[in-house]
Amino acid sequence: MTAHRKSNGDTAASFVRRHIGPSARDVTAMLETVGAKSVDALMDETLPASIRQAAPLDLGKPLSETEAIAHMGELAAQNQVFTSLIGQGYSGTILPAVIQRNILENPAWYTAYTPYQPEISQGRLEALLNFQTMICDLTGLDVANASLLDEATAAAEAMALAERHSQVKAKAFFVDKDIHPQTLAVMRTRAEPLGWTLIVGDPLTDLAESDVLGALLQYPGTSGALRDLRPAIAALKAKGALAIIAADLLALTLLASPGELGADIAIGSAQRFGVPMGYGGPHAAYMAVRDALKRSLPGRIVGLSVDSRGMPAYRLALQTREQHIRREKATSNICTAQVLLAVIASMYAVYHGPEGLSQIARNVHRRTAVLASGLRKLGFAPQSENFFDTLSVDAGARRAEIVARAVAEQINLGIGDAALRIALDETTTPATVEAVWRAFGGTFAYAEIDAGTREALPETLKRTTPFLTHPVFHAHRSETEMLRYMRKLSDRDLALDRAMIPLGSCTMKLNATTEMMPLTWPEFGSLHPFVPREQASGYHALFARLERWLCDITGYDAISLQPNSGAQGEYAGLLAIRGYHAARGESHRKICLIPSSAHGTNPASAAMAGMDVVVVACEKNGDVDVGDLRAKAEKHSNDLAAVMITYPSTHGVFEEHIREICDIVHAHGGQVYLDGANLNAQVGLSRPGDYGADVSHLNLHKTFCIPHGGGGPGMGPIGVKAHLAPFLPGHPATDDEAPVGPVSAAPFGSASILTISYIYILMMGGEGLKRATEIAILNANYIAARLDAHFPVLYKNEKGRVAHECIVDPRPLKTTSGVTVDDIAKRLIDYGFHAPTMSFPVPGTLMIEPTESESKAELDRFCDAMIAIRKEIAEVEAGRFKIEASPLRHAPHTVHDIADDDWNRAYTRSEGCFPNGVSRTDKYWCPVGRVDNVYGDRNLVCSCPPVSDYAQAAE
Ligand SMILES: *Cc1c(COP(=O)(O)O)cnc(C)c1O
């Protein structure tokens, strides 16, 4: 290499080189191992010729990292950061810098995966338990989950939960007219396919005579009105209906909790606990329920259990009731949630503590009360005497003039149907309040009005119960303590910043630092989702280009950027199919064919879209049984809505028959939903839109580099062919007339993280993306080649190739040695690795996906570990020790194993803790031994344990 190559082409190519793990020389060596002549030859052996993409991707010239950041600066400059007092569930907030840098900008947190392997996830599990504790305390309810996607979908989930548990048989649900409009819109979308009716009205007057299964009430209302909801809740209880309250967490620090008011369920957003608005997201929503409803709570719940030594350990509770088990009986499809944002919100509470949060709330309320006094003097009395942080005023004929003057002050007011809304927040200063008065025609000084103002929280609604009493919310007031607490937790976890995470179907690839940088710029972070469009020109330029690129990559004609996860994309895609059939007078088409190997979200989404699932068999080789598919398509020909198929298959193979499958379904009037979770095996090589699919979701948090955040955020935009484009989700803020309603609270979902995928594509270019796909496939075939002799690779195509992942099968070893897939997964921790995907899609197996970002050295380290584990199993087979006495069953080993005085195992400490030359200096130690799942589910503890347990754990 010459030292001074400066052409753009070379610097741009250098990002591709950074993103992709193996060097050119590695690639040569790996090709040799897999027995392929060239990368091209390997692709020819892997993908069916019939689906290969004809023309290369043309995405424009790739940019270098420096150029990409400069370009993002230009886009950012096209966004205007006004002070948004729009409210409607989104508030300005201050993310403490220590949390921004050490969590939001820290790969130890943002590159982690969902904590399915609890032993290597104790840090984020503790943070999530703090989140749940905070939600339980503030809502006054018994059990909370570890986040949902947004407030509007949380409301829809709560309605579904109520439907399951209500004693009222009516399929009608009551919604407070003082609800956020986007919440109502998302609930309408959800209710319609299930045949539920929504009744919108005033809960204090209209509820008594309504025959409803439950009701959603907002507290305080979207108008700002603070009402005593107790009579409404009593009326619901009298019927046997369920009461759900959508509550503002900051307000709850001062107000009687939903639980005290009698609610069964509380939902809402944790955004204003330090999470930037980000033009819509991502933010964590919450849900909390009474104890009796806990087993139906959607989403993930962190609970407490014990490890192999009986020490307390965190884990995900009740996993067996997750949607993937319930499949077509599921009432929720939530998979990826908002873990990183829930962690941030919980840390905001840890940072401020209960006094700090109350003080913030009192300040916000005080400013609002002062604002109200001034407005009254100006003849604009707020519509409600009682409020927390939001006022609605009828501006009459002067409305337009006031809005214009506010905009001239760089302030956005909330523009309701009848009233103007002004919502204050933590960032509101006296100067902001004075500017609002000016917009309304008054020139007061803040101090002058402040003096004569009294507060507006009614005595009967004031909080009297303590909250956040647990020590964790008291012990970290100094930044030093805070910093060390976050560091302590992240040190317990294994994320991509330590080792490869070979989770099949999850695509744990590089989340490059450059891709992450613009996310925390105020020009992307501080925009309220409902600002006037011209203030978000930079965002819209980015959306337009990203949509064009994604169309190019997939062969689809239109994209919706709205869905907040892959599963939400499935749901949106099925609603598009449903809308299409309805528009052609074929609403009776409700049958959805789904192969038995499908991801659990597929049938769950189909059930939510009002479809009936018919399961299609798979053949022994993992392929969809085309004969069975044909028979079922024929049988249901008149009623066939769709097939949902994953490609390449969940077995990690490009099936030859994909075109035929699409043709069969089309011939019977059905549509093809292609689950795009495995797009990382296709980008640049084949396009779903070309070989027969009508719609797909794209997990941007898999293929397009949004980090997994420990279980969210994610984005699941959908691509559709032109005939489905009219049925993409609408939104009251952008397109109220759309035939299909919104699936997310914000029109562009978690808009701010779209910057990550955008920059990735920008820096890779078409050639780079294709190269990434090829290397992802090469890496998977390399692992398959190295491991096959030790753990047979379960599925390959006719030419012996796998796609971007492979399933290895240790089941026969269970017979010969007793070893379980769990033993192997936990033993990998001792070798410093996160386990591959366990028991999906085939129980008892491991699915390995290396991605293109892992170097040959790391792949070898992983393969060496797997092979060493196979040797340990052989020792059990040979009778050196029983499986119960083996290092496999005792895995993972912890510091306790080293420190115990008595060691009476059948193997040495060194064999247990440092197998196969694991480094003694760089060893990852998980903090707990193997976690007992059954114990945790029997003894469900889902909020912070009492201090005595901590004392015990600290011993
Ligand atoms: C990850 C995945 C999904 C679900 O995506 P989420 O973003 O977690 O909702 C659906 N199908 C398949 C095959 C997946 O791997």
The ligand as a MOL file (V3000), in Angstrom:
LIG
                    3D

  0  0  0     0  0            999 V3000
M  V30 BEGIN CTAB
M  V30 COUNTS 15 15 0 0 0
M  V30 BEGIN ATOM
M  V30 1 C -36.1710 -11.4120 14.2450 0
M  V30 2 C -37.2130 -12.0860 13.4790 0
M  V30 3 C -38.5530 -11.6250 13.4660 0
M  V30 4 C -39.0880 -10.5760 14.4060 0
M  V30 5 O -38.4810 -9.3600 14.3850 0
M  V30 6 P -38.5750 -8.3570 15.6040 0
M  V30 7 O -37.9330 -7.1460 15.0920 0
M  V30 8 O -37.8750 -8.9600 16.7550 0
M  V30 9 O -40.0160 -8.1300 15.9210 0
M  V30 10 C -39.4350 -12.2460 12.6090 0
M  V30 11 N -39.0570 -13.2740 11.8330 0
M  V30 12 C -37.7930 -13.7800 11.8530 0
M  V30 13 C -37.4330 -14.9350 10.9880 0
M  V30 14 C -36.8340 -13.1970 12.6810 0
M  V30 15 O -35.5930 -13.6840 12.7220 0
M  V30 END ATOM
M  V30 BEGIN BOND
M  V30 1 1 1 2
M  V30 2 1 2 3
M  V30 3 2 2 14
M  V30 4 1 3 4
M  V30 5 2 3 10
M  V30 6 1 4 5
M  V30 7 1 5 6
M  V30 8 2 6 7
M  V30 9 1 6 8
M  V30 10 1 6 9
M  V30 11 1 10 11
M  V30 12 2 11 12
M  V30 13 1 12 13
M  V30 14 1 12 14
M  V30 15 1 14 15
M  V30 END BOND
M  V30 END CTAB
M  END
